[in-house]
Amino acid sequence: MAKTPQHGTADAPRRDAQGTRLRLLDAACELFAERGYERATVRDIASRAGANQALLFRYFGSKKALFGEVMARGGHEQLRTTPAERLFEVALRGMLAGGANGADRSLEVCLRSIGGSDEIAEALRGLGEEYADVLATLSESETGDLRADLALSWLLGIGLMRVVVAKEPLASADPDTVCALVSGALGNLLESLPKDGAAGRESGGIPE
């Protein structure tokens, strides 16, 4: 009598495929954040994931589609799950952490990938507009949209100087100190932000 396959054995290929797909996503996120879209090659992504290039194309279809999934998993997920009043701080801390402790690196990917193809530029512009739309809800001013754009510009500028330019002392500054200083001033732009933000509580207030 033929033996009935064990469920564990039958599910093994599916688990292996899911694991490989996740490793490819993780590797792509890391390399896009480190090098930007154009300089992160399919070969390097597959190598870091410990997978064959053919599997990358099987699971994602193209490098651009992989980039889209990286952004959807990171930035769009952050937008979907983060309360508006915490979005700026969560995004800022993610950039300051540089991927440590599983921090989202979507904005790092944006900074490194600016100036890429028209399709990539359009995707990044769309993500920026989504962040700005959420931030604009934190102001009741007639200039709320402009205030949101200024806040987003500040966020990306901090990331640019720390991540890309590596300007000291910002490049090595303590994340809690940066968040406390920025959050203390951000309320002038987005007046609906909590006055006793999480950044101030965690660091014991704004440093002198």
Number of C-alpha atoms within 10 A of each C-alpha: 3 4 5 6 8 8 8 9 9 10 10 11 11 11 12 11 13 13 12 20 19 13 18 28 22 16 20 28 28 22 21 26 24 20 17 22 25 15 14 19 16 19 14 15 25 21 14 15 20 13 16 15 16 12 15 22 14 10 15 17 12 13 18 14 13 20 20 16 16 23 23 15 15 18 21 16 12 18 17 9 9 13 12 19 17 16 17 24 19 19 24 22 20 22 27 26 15 19 17 11 8 9 16 25 26 26 24 27 27 25 22 21 22 15 13 15 13 9 10 19 15 12 16 22 13 12 20 18 15 15 22 22 16 17 25 23 17 21 20 12 14 8 11 20 19 15 22 23 18 16 21 18 14 15 18 21 14 21 25 19 15 20 22 16 12 13 13 10 10 17 18 12 12 13 19 21 19 20 23 23 17 20 22 18 10 18 17 12 19 22 15 16 21 13 12 11 18 18 24 20 12 12 16 12 17 17 11 5
